Amino acid sequence: MSRRTKSRQHRREFLLDSPSQKSRRTKKVRNRFLNVLSRVLFVQKISKLFRTSVLFSVLFSLMALFIVFALATPYFHLKKISVVRDNPNLDVVQIEKSLEEFYGENILFLPHKNIREKLSTDFPEFRDVSIYENWPSEIELKVEISPPRFNLLNTESANFSVISEDGVILQEEPDEDLPVLKIFQYEKPIQIRQQFLSKEDLDKIEQAENILEGEIKLPLHASHVYWTARELHLISQTDMEIWIDLSQDIKPQMRKLELSAAEIGLYTNRFEHIDLRIPKQIFWKRKL
């Protein structure tokens, strides 16, 4: 064999056993494996998607059947309204009667907002109403009533009533632990659930009382409200009347009395009344 022939044979053997040839074979096997794997994964994805689609179809069908059942039968119609009583003066019978129009409505679509609006109109003393659904056919109401703030004595009719913190007349008997407001110039009977005074006016009355006793240091004997004039008269222990305008801010009016105390002899002289109603002025009348 010639040297050239041997050289060609060696080169051929070298190429067959070279790393590049081995690499090609490895890549070919790997590619086949990846192709098979991708096909398997694709089949799994299709299978999973099919199972998910079937599951959603079943759930959708069940929901549709439930809605049809709820709408076509009286199973979820409102049949009972319960009231949680935490106040002995809460009239459960009147509440149930007020909500008669909602009986028979589907509890799944019950308009809670309309129920609250109806109760707020019929019972203005209610501060808040919570509604809980007890399926299939009952709702439970939890009512918060505005707390009592004053006993009212209407001097025209000599009748007592109780007014809440929000200014509504409550269906309660007078409480001896509550302060008393005497009402003048109101000739009509004061009705239960009437919005008699605003919460703002009640806050002003209490603010004036606190300033008189806490800052000016005059003991309070009574508070009189003149309905038509919108005035508050604070009566001291010496029967001195301090006239205040409820349509104005309280603090500037009481401040005038505090600043003028030494000048008018507030703590040494006896007065019939001191008038604080005129802005930036103070008038008084001494007792003879």
C-alpha positions in Angstrom: 0.0 0.0 0.0 1.4 3.4 -1.0 2.0 6.1 1.5 -0.7 8.3 -0.1 -3.3 5.5 0.3 -2.5 5.0 3.9 -2.7 8.8 4.5 -6.2 8.9 3.0 -7.3 6.0 5.1 -6.0 7.6 8.3 -7.8 10.8 7.5 -11.1 8.9 6.9 -10.8 7.1 10.2 -10.0 10.3 11.9 -13.1 12.0 10.6 -15.4 9.1 11.6 -14.1 9.1 15.1 -13.7 12.9 15.5 -15.6 14.8 18.3 -17.7 16.7 15.7 -19.2 13.5 14.4 -20.0 12.4 17.9 -21.6 15.7 18.6 -23.8 15.5 15.6 -25.0 12.0 16.7 -25.7 13.3 20.2 -27.7 16.3 18.9 -29.7 14.1 16.6 -30.7 11.8 19.5 -31.5 14.8 21.7 -33.6 16.5 19.0 -35.6 13.3 18.6 -36.2 13.1 22.3 -37.3 16.7 22.5 -39.7 16.3 19.6 -41.3 13.3 21.3 -41.4 15.2 24.7 -43.0 18.3 23.1 -45.7 16.1 21.5 -46.4 14.4 24.8 -46.6 17.8 26.6 -48.9 19.2 23.9 -51.2 16.3 24.3 -51.2 16.9 28.1 -52.0 20.6 27.6 -54.9 19.7 25.3 -56.2 17.2 27.9 -55.9 19.6 30.7 -57.6 22.3 28.7 -60.4 19.9 27.9 -60.8 18.9 31.6 -60.9 22.7 32.6 -63.5 23.4 29.9 -65.6 20.5 31.1 -65.3 21.7 34.7 -66.4 25.3 33.9 -69.3 24.0 31.8 -70.5 21.9 34.8 -70.1 24.8 37.2 -71.9 27.2 34.8 -74.7 24.7 34.3 -75.1 24.3 38.1 -75.2 28.1 38.5 -77.8 28.5 35.8 -79.9 25.8 37.4 -79.6 27.5 40.8 -80.7 30.9 39.3 -83.6 29.4 37.5 -84.7 27.6 40.7 -84.3 30.7 42.8 -86.4 32.8 40.4 -89.0 30.3 39.5 -89.9 29.0 43.0 -90.9 30.8 46.3 -88.2 29.1 48.2 -86.1 32.2 48.6 -89.0 34.7 49.1 -88.9 36.8 52.3 -91.2 35.3 54.9 -89.8 36.4 58.2 -88.2 39.6 59.6 -86.6 39.3 63.0 -85.4 42.3 65.1 -82.6 42.1 67.6 -83.8 43.9 70.8 -81.2 45.7 72.9 -83.6 48.5 73.9 -86.9 47.8 75.7 -88.5 50.8 74.0 -87.9 49.3 70.5 -91.3 48.6 69.0 -90.8 45.4 67.0 -94.4 45.2 65.9 -94.3 48.6 64.3 -91.0 47.8 62.6 -92.4 44.6 61.1 -95.5 46.5 60.0 -93.4 49.2 58.4 -91.6 46.6 56.2 -94.7 44.7 55.0 -94.1 45.8 51.4 -90.9 43.7 51.3 -92.5 40.4 52.3 -92.5 38.1 49.3 -89.5 39.6 47.6 -86.6 37.4 46.6 -84.0 37.5 49.4 -81.2 37.0 46.8 -82.0 40.4 45.3 -83.4 42.1 48.4 -82.6 45.9 48.2 -81.0 46.6 51.6 -80.7 50.3 50.8 -84.5 50.6 50.3 -85.1 48.8 53.7 -82.8 51.3 55.5 -84.4 54.3 53.8 -87.9 53.1 54.7 -86.9 52.6 58.4 -85.1 56.0 58.5 -88.3 57.7 57.2 -90.6 55.9 59.6 -88.3 55.8 62.6 -86.0 58.9 62.5 -84.6 58.0 66.0 -82.7 55.1 64.3 -79.1 55.9 63.8 -78.1 52.8 62.0 -79.7 49.6 60.8 -77.7 46.4 60.0 -79.3 43.7 57.9 -78.3 40.1 58.0 -79.7 37.4 55.6 -80.6 34.1 57.0 -81.3 31.9 54.0 -83.6 30.9 52.6 -86.4 33.2 53.7 -85.5 35.4 56.7 -83.7 38.6 57.5 -82.5 39.8 60.8 -82.3 43.5 61.7 -80.0 45.1 64.3 -81.1 48.6 65.1 -79.0 51.4 66.8 -81.2 54.1 68.4 -79.9 57.6 69.1 -79.2 57.9 72.9 -81.4 60.2 75.0 -80.0 63.6 75.9 -82.5 65.8 77.7 -85.9 65.6 79.3 -88.2 68.2 77.8 -90.9 70.0 79.7 -93.3 71.8 77.5 -94.5 74.7 79.7 -97.5 75.3 77.4 -99.0 71.8 77.9 -97.1 70.7 81.1 -96.0 67.5 79.4 -92.7 65.7 79.6 -90.8 64.0 76.8 -87.3 62.7 76.0 -85.2 64.1 73.2 -82.3 62.1 71.7 -78.8 63.3 70.9 -80.0 63.8 67.3 -82.9 66.0 68.3 -85.7 63.4 67.8 -88.4 62.8 70.4 -88.0 59.2 71.7 -90.7 56.8 72.7 -89.4 56.7 76.3 -90.4 57.8 79.7 -88.5 60.8 81.3 -85.3 59.7 83.0 -84.4 61.4 86.3 -80.7 61.1 85.5 -81.1 63.4 82.4 -80.9 67.2 82.6 -84.2 69.1 81.9 -84.9 71.6 79.2 -87.9 73.8 79.7 -89.6 74.7 76.4 -91.5 78.0 76.0 -93.5 79.4 73.0 -94.5 76.0 71.7 -98.3 75.6 71.9 -98.7 72.3 69.9 -98.2 68.9 71.5 -94.7 67.5 71.1 -95.1 64.3 69.1 -93.1 61.0 69.4 -90.5 60.7 66.5 -90.7 64.4 65.8 -87.5 66.2 64.8 -88.0 68.8 67.5 -84.5 70.4 67.7 -81.4 70.0 65.5 -78.4 68.3 66.8 -76.5 71.5 66.3 -78.9 73.4 68.7 -78.5 70.7 71.3 -74.7 70.9 71.0 -74.9 74.7 71.5 -77.1 74.4 74.6 -74.7 71.9 76.2 -71.7 74.1 75.2 -73.2 77.2 76.8 -74.0 75.2 80.0 -70.5 73.9 80.2 -68.9 77.3 79.7 -71.1 78.9 82.3 -70.3 76.3 85.0 -66.7 75.3 83.9 -65.1 78.6 82.8 -67.3 81.4 84.2 -67.9 79.5 87.5 -71.6 80.3 87.8 -73.7 77.3 89.1 -76.6 76.5 86.7 -80.1 76.1 88.0 -82.1 75.7 84.8 -82.1 76.0 81.0 -85.0 77.5 79.1 -85.5 77.4 75.3 -87.8 79.9 73.6 -88.9 78.1 70.5 -90.2 81.0 68.4 -87.4 83.4 69.3 -84.7 80.7 69.1 -83.2 81.8 72.4 -81.6 80.0 75.2 -81.9 81.5 78.7 -79.5 80.1 81.3 -80.8 80.5 84.8 -78.2 80.8 87.6 -78.7 79.8 91.2 -79.5 83.4 92.1 -82.3 83.4 89.4 -80.2 85.6 87.1 -81.1 85.0 83.4 -78.4 85.0 80.7 -79.9 85.5 77.2 -78.2 83.7 74.3 -79.1 83.6 70.6 -79.1 80.0 69.3 -78.8 81.1 65.7 -75.3 82.5 66.5 -72.0 80.9 67.7 -72.0 80.3 71.4 -68.4 80.9 72.3 -68.2 84.6 71.3 -71.4 85.3 73.2 -70.1 83.6 76.4 -66.7 85.2 75.9 -68.3 88.7 76.2 -69.7 87.7 79.6 -66.3 86.4 80.8 -64.5 89.6 79.7 -67.1 91.9 81.2 -67.4 90.1 84.6 -65.2 92.6 86.5 -66.6 95.7 84.9 -70.3 94.8 85.6 -69.7 93.2 88.9 -70.9 89.8 87.8 -70.0 88.0 91.1 -71.0 90.9 93.4 -74.1 92.5 92.0 -77.6 90.9 91.6 -79.0 90.9 88.1 -82.4 90.2 86.6 -80.9 89.4 83.3 -77.7 89.8 81.1 -78.3 90.0 77.3 -75.5 88.5 75.2 -77.5 88.3 71.9 -76.3 91.6 70.3 -72.9 91.1 68.6 -70.0 92.9 70.3 -72.3 94.4 72.9 -73.6 93.4 76.3 -76.7 94.7 78.1 -77.8 94.0 81.7 -80.5 94.9 84.2 -79.7 94.9 87.9 -82.3 93.8 90.5 -83.6 96.7 92.6 
